[in-house]
Amino acid sequence: MKKTQIESVIRGNVVNVSIGGKLHSKNCGSPEEAKELMRVVLTARDNPTEENINAIRAYLNEKLRVAFLTGLQSDPDTGSVFMSGFNTPLPNTLVEVLKDYHENNFPIDALMNFWKLLMINPDVRVRNDLFDFITTHDFSVTSKGYMVVYKAVNEKTTNAEATSFAEYVNRQYLYVKKNWSCSPKKYVVYRNLEDDVWEITKKKTAAKWDEKTRNVEILGNLAELHDSLFNAEQTDDTNVPLFESITSLGPKMEIRLGVPVKQARKDCDANPRQDCSNGLHVGATKYVETFGGSTKRVLVCYVNPAHVVAVPQYDHSKMRVCEYFPFAIADYDNNKIDVIEQSYFESDYCEYEEAELEKQVELLQANELPIEAAQNAEPEARPMSELRKIIAARMVDL
């Protein structure tokens, strides 16, 4: 096999390299960087393996360099960067952020899980624009790759006392998991009869109490109370916080914590030039703080990037989705949202996602597209083989 001919010359910060007769030029940031590139070139000239030649290309092209450093793949002709084994190119902003993470030794797992989900999204415009959108505003990404977003809603519940208790249970459940990194099964909820307030304590501590002497009433195990109040099969709606969407488009939707809110993707508008159109609207704090009036509540939700339908071009504080998962109620402080960034119900939402992926696999086996098209969506141009690999990779992660 004929060896690839490699020639080079260095002058100051500039290195000119010929790879197989094709000339490349790199104006480096410093003489030291130029010398480092020259050393890479000389290594490849003496031993022109594919790996050594790709190392040169990585220095010549910043995106290829990011791919080289982070273990991704790259196309030297187009400069596109891919996850190994896939042909769906990463958006430029994500490549740049991966570079920053690598240089600062930050873990990239959350970003790569986010990308695996975004690869499932059938609309190339969303795949290209979504990461720009979330890095511009106060969104965070969970370890599984879900986005944390906000939803302004109206409160619907009429039983104030029962609802307050349900909210208390929900907040304590989240607090124990987040701040104490402990199982809610180890705690009980009790009423302090003297002050008429709810409190929690460890299960083993409460087991030693005489309720009459301590003037308390044990109300139940924290985890069991939470499950009974927020289980998707719960029918006594008077005992749980219920909310209603604020919308002028279509019917209002009932919302409860822990239950995905869905709209058929085919009924959503994927046109990014339309700020307000069909679809479920969620957004950043800027969006919900100015939407819905003073009586609104704000829910904290997960959004799977695969379910994003449109990122409006002109209103970058909100987006349209076909599904979101409300998991907590946000607090206010001086009319500002007290942002809850930590993930709480990721494992619960993963169960819904896994069931949905199984349905998509069945469609793929029937040689049908796994996700229906939204209105005004860009048509899916990727082959079934690529979609199968993407979905299979996500199912392995779950």
Secondary structure by P-SEA (a helix, b strand, c coil): cccbbbbbcccccbbbbbcccbbbbbbcccaaaaaaaaaaaaaaaacccaaaaaaaaaaacaaaaaaaaacccccccccccccccccccccaaaaaaaaaaaaacccaaaaaaaaaaaaacccaaaaacaaaaaaaccccccccccccbbbbbbbcccaaaaaaaaaaaaaaaaaaacccccccccbbbbbcccccccccccaaaaaacccccccccccccaaaaaaaacccccccccccbbbbbbccccbbbbbbccbbbbccccccccccccccccccccccaaaaaacccccbbbbbbccccccccccccccccbbbbcbbbbcbbbbbccccccccccccaaaaaaaaaaaaaaaaaaaaaacccccccccccccccccaaaaaaaaaaaaaac
